[in-house]
Amino acid sequence: MKITQSFTNLDQDKQQRILNAALEEFAEKGFKQASTNRIVKNARIGKGMIFYYFHNKKELYKYLLDYSITFIINEYLNLIVTEETDFIERMKQAAKAKFAAQTKNPNIFNFLGTAVLTEETEIPVELQKRLQEVQELGNSKLYDNIDKRLFKKEVDADKAFQLISWSIEGYQNHLKNTLKGKKLASINLEAYWEEFYEYLDVLKTCFYEQEEDGK
């Protein structure tokens, strides 16, 4: 990435302010409609400084892609423990890791979502490959080495995977909307996680073989 030493020499707060403003702009507008003028305004830096740091809009976009992919791998996917063979238990810890990552930098998830869903033509081949590898890594982390014997015999395990995933995603969206605009430091998140685990227990009752009393 053609990033200048001038950007890496900035203090962390200013770097993050610029990155967040750019991530938010590209996430909302996509590459073609994104405005560097809005980015510098929201980042509270001088007009033209974005080109001083990144040379041009395309290099900034490429840097954001690389930065976001690295963040997703380190702050989310690498924290999923694949030794857990119970699908719901694995999804439980994956959901917590994802929520923590989204709380840390929600713009990254929105930005990558826009890039993937709109199939941006400005994504270079090497980064398209990295995006595909991240998607494959995510699927592997969530679905490989799962003990399907835990599911009821009459249940299609693959369809159960999808229904459970949708349920968990729905709760995460509900949680994000509930907490939107609030200071997380002042909120007891454990109460929400306890509620979440209760819903997961319901899913286990629906899809898993139940142990007989006394076993």
Secondary structure as GFF3:
##gff-version 3
##sequence-region A 1 215
A	DSSP	alpha_helix	5	8	.	.	.	ID=ss1
A	DSSP	alpha_helix	12	33	.	.	.	ID=ss2
A	DSSP	alpha_helix	36	43	.	.	.	ID=ss3
A	DSSP	alpha_helix	49	54	.	.	.	ID=ss4
A	DSSP	alpha_helix	57	75	.	.	.	ID=ss5
A	DSSP	three_ten_helix	77	79	.	.	.	ID=ss6
A	DSSP	alpha_helix	87	104	.	.	.	ID=ss7
A	DSSP	alpha_helix	106	117	.	.	.	ID=ss8
A	DSSP	alpha_helix	125	143	.	.	.	ID=ss9
A	DSSP	three_ten_helix	148	150	.	.	.	ID=ss10
A	DSSP	alpha_helix	157	179	.	.	.	ID=ss11
A	DSSP	three_ten_helix	184	186	.	.	.	ID=ss12
A	DSSP	alpha_helix	189	207	.	.	.	ID=ss13
###
